[in-house]
Amino acid sequence: MKTQLIISIKIFAVLTLLCGIVYPLFITGIAQLVFPAKANGSLIVQGNKVIGSELIGQKFDSIIYFSSRPSAIDYNPMPSGGSNFGPTSSKLKQLISDRKAQWVKSNPTSDPEKIPAEMLLASASGLDPHISPKAALLQVDRIAKARNFSEERKQQLIKVITDQTESPQFSFLGETRINVLTLNLALDKL
């Protein structure tokens, strides 16, 4: 009995060392060598200051910036999650109605029936950093007006949207999308 207990403790110690220390350090080392930016959170740095991550959505309330997808957790990465309201939820219907009214108020040239779904519904994580190219293009008039862009600058903004559009991963996973943070950074450079 005592021998079995000692063998069990030794196996536990070896497996803890292998699975809890050696393997994670090995994988972290490989990630740091092969994908250093991604391994460190895909952080975006301006000057010496981290301004965000390509992987985490942020709130953009100003009319001079592209709006992000709504978040049920107010873009707080700690509790990551959705609202869990079902399709028959009256609270979800009210949220969608409020978001639609806010969208039309901010983007008066948009047809309320053609607002992309991602601008009305929060993602499952509440941290989705992407919107569709359609959602970005529907915000161009608002941003051009707020920034007093000429027609030429407005066309440059549309080109920025085209340039920032990402294809589906591996050409078949997901949809075409635009990272809102990188799009807004490119917008500031115009």
Residue pairs with C-beta under 8 A, 6 or more apart in sequence:
28 39
31 38
31 39
32 39
32 40
37 43
41 53
41 55
42 53
42 54
42 55
43 50
43 52
43 53
44 50
44 51
44 52
44 53
44 54
44 181
44 182
44 185
45 51
46 185
51 181
52 58
52 181
53 129
53 181
54 129
54 179
54 181
54 182
55 127
55 129
56 75
56 77
56 127
56 129
57 68
57 69
57 71
57 75
57 123
57 126
57 127
57 128
57 129
57 130
57 180
57 181
58 68
58 75
58 129
58 180
58 181
59 68
59 71
59 74
59 75
60 66
60 67
60 68
60 180
60 184
61 67
63 106
63 142
63 143
63 146
64 143
64 146
64 147
65 143
65 184
65 187
66 131
66 136
66 139
66 143
66 180
66 183
66 184
66 187
67 106
67 119
67 131
67 139
67 180
68 75
68 129
68 131
68 180
69 118
69 119
69 121
69 122
69 123
69 128
69 130
69 131
69 180
70 95
70 99
70 119
70 120
70 121
70 122
71 122
71 123
71 126
71 127
71 128
72 81
72 82
72 83
72 122
72 126
73 79
73 80
73 81
73 126
73 127
74 126
75 126
75 127
76 126
77 127
80 125
80 126
80 127
81 124
81 125
81 126
82 122
82 123
82 124
82 125
82 126
83 91
83 92
83 95
83 122
85 91
85 92
85 95
86 92
96 120
96 121
99 119
99 120
100 112
100 115
100 120
103 110
103 112
103 115
103 119
103 120
104 110
104 112
104 115
106 142
107 138
107 139
107 141
107 142
108 142
109 141
109 142
110 138
114 138
115 138
116 131
116 132
116 134
116 135
116 138
118 128
118 131
118 132
118 135
119 131
119 135
129 179
129 180
129 181
130 166
130 177
130 178
130 179
130 180
131 177
131 178
131 180
132 175
132 176
132 177
132 178
133 161
133 162
133 165
133 176
133 177
133 178
136 161
136 164
136 178
136 183
137 158
137 161
140 154
140 157
140 158
140 161
143 149
143 157
143 187
144 153
144 154
144 157
147 153
149 157
149 190
153 190
156 190
157 187
157 190
160 183
160 186
160 187
160 190
161 178
161 183
163 186
164 178
164 179
164 182
164 183
164 186
165 176
165 177
165 178
166 176
166 177
166 178
166 179
167 176
168 174
168 175
168 176
